[in-house]
Amino acid sequence: MKQKKEPGLFAGLYRFHYGIGLQTMRLLRRCRRFVGRHTQRPRRALRYLWLRRVAHPAHRFMRGVAWLFPHHRPKGQSYFESTREEWKMLGRFFGPLVGAVALAVTLLSWTGVDYCLEVTYQGKSIGAVENAEVYAQGVALAKERVVAVADYQVAHPVFTMTMQGHKALLTPEQVCDEILRTSKDIVEATGLYVDGKFVAAMDSGEEMQAMLTAIKKEGVKQAALNSDAISTKDKDLKVGFAQKVKMTNGLYPASSLLSREELENRLTAVTTQGITYTVKEGDVLSTIAEKFSMTTKQLRKLNPPYANTDFINVGDKLKVQIEQHALQVKVVKTITDKNVTVNYKTQIVYRDDMYVDQTKTATKGKNGKQTEVREIVVIDGVEKSSKVIERTVTKKAVTEVVYRGTKKRPGYGGQIEYGDGVTHGNMLWPVPICHNMSRGYSSGHKALDIANGPVRVLGKPAVAADGGVVIQAATGWNGGYGNVVKIRHSNGLITVYAHLQTVKVVTGQSVSRGQTIGLIGNTGYSFGPHLHFEVIKNGVKVNPIYYVKP
């Protein structure tokens, strides 16, 4: 016995749609019979009109063109009678297709509908929201506004899903207003928010704006007192607040309303804040304390490592305290400095036909000029930053070209090492094997003495702290320096290495950072082997600790 084959996919789909088509035709026939029974008289009138005005004229016309369709009409049949069976065949064919299209249209129409949540709060519908998150945001805003009410509670809502249609959805602010409307003692007012947090509300928004303007004016006066760059007569100042300030009109609890004086006192209240200060060149503990209205004792207490020493380095971080208002005024001034000097650069060209201690200026360097636009920012009377935001060169600087020899003079042999002369800007400790100091920088001794520590330094190498050109390499007394080497660096600094046992460089020689320039000794006015190290800036001896660290 042959096993019956299962119908294929195409056959199954055809049968499915064919069934839908048959059901559709049956439903249409039932509807037609129902309508026919209840509309018999009107149909007769319409049929009469149809036959008189449409069917008979069309029949006469079709008889005139019947020769065009001889194979569609049997002999003795009218045109409409011959096409009745064909209409039935078309119905059986297009019925399933019409059903499929109707199903697709229905599904698309249902999936394209937008839904929302209808919110019922305390038994009253307050509107519709896009989702529960919007409602939660509105609740958060309401709780912020009633911050002065300790026992304020928000009731649980009832959400009902519904079609959006043409409904206008509520925003979080509107949800907040609707919730507060259900509470007692709610008034229309203007709320003040600082960095997104509610502070208080006032009856009049205009009065609140006037109060904020007055606070800004006082901030400008304070900035003018503490900063030489700002004056109350300046018209180009940008005055605002360091925090983000926002005024919002809406419904607020009456208990959160403050008078202008009360709100102003709250915003201008002084609090003490701790910040970190970076030590700059020329700073000492007393000047830092004075800058932040502190005593040196208070500064030492905040910074235990400096409790028993005045020795601070450039770049050290110190904890300081400043007094600041709850609402800080930010003043920004733009200053244009014209004819700012641009220092020329020096280009060194090495030549084999010149001795190492010979130099010759081929092109004289000339400084240039430029216009700088600086932006000064003062917050609560304290200058926070001053930076150049734009530079325009008005006169180009001329690079100085210097010829420098590389040929060794007779007698030096192979003891002289020629460096690249490149100044890096960050110095090395000049005695690699020893970091011990027997004497530091002071008003009577403007240098560092690097002496014996865990190791002995006599006869040990002293190296160039940075690349540059030797401007002095001398032996003898030299005013108490003994054997001494001085190096000029391209950033304008000069370093001095004194009391050397042996000098291993010559005047005019270029040296690299870390290159040996001599051996440590005890020459000159010295009471033991050590290296006397100085840093000179603009002709003034400065503390070397600002540039090198042991």
Secondary structure, DSSP 8 states (H G I E B T S, - for coil): --------HHHHHHHHHHHHHHHHHHHHHHHHHHHHHHSHHHHHHHHHHHIIIIIHHHHHHHHHTGGG-TTTS-TT--HHHHTHHHHHHHHHHHHHHHHHHHHHHHHHHHHT--EEEEEEETTEEEEEESSHHHHHHHHHHHHHHTTT-TT------EEEEEE-TT-----HHHHHHHHHHTSSSEEEEEEEEETTEEEEEES-HHHHHHHHHHHHHHHHHHHHHH-TT--TT-SS-EEEESS-EEEEEEEEEGGGB--HHHHHHHHT-EEEEEEEEE--TT--HHHHHHHTT--HHHHHHH-GGGTT-----TT-EEEEEEEEESS-EEEEEEEEEEEEEE---EEEEEEEEEETT-EEEEE--B-EEEEEEEEEEEETTEEEEEEEEEEEEEE--B-EEEEEEEE--TT-TT----------SS---S-TT---EEE---SS--SEEEE-SSS--TT-EEE-SS-EEEEEEE-S-GGGT-EEEEEE-TTSEEEEEEEEEEE---TT-EE-TT-EEEEE---SS-SSSEEEEEEEETTEEE-GGGT---
